[in-house]
Amino acid sequence: PGVPAPTHRTAAELEAFLPGLLAASPRDVGTLDLVVRRPVPGAREVLAEGELDLAAGLVGDSWIERAARGPPTAGRTPTCSSTS
């Protein structure tokens, strides 16, 4: 017997799961393990500290430029510059 093929959840399944996941997440406590910015495509900078800007996201990261180049259907959304 071979290894089963990986399965991927649909967008609807992920969206249905999200409210419960967020409700269970701590709001006042947590650990930030790593801050990495991408100043240009293909480059990564690990930061000891970073500055978040409401309009630009992580200062020095090129997310906003990269997000603006791609279609929204590619999962690029300028309002979502931070991930976990």
Summary of the structure (lengths in Angstrom):
residues: 84
radius of gyration: 16.5
end to end distance: 35.4
largest distance: 51.9
contacts: 126
relative contact order: 0.11
helix: 29%
strand: 12%
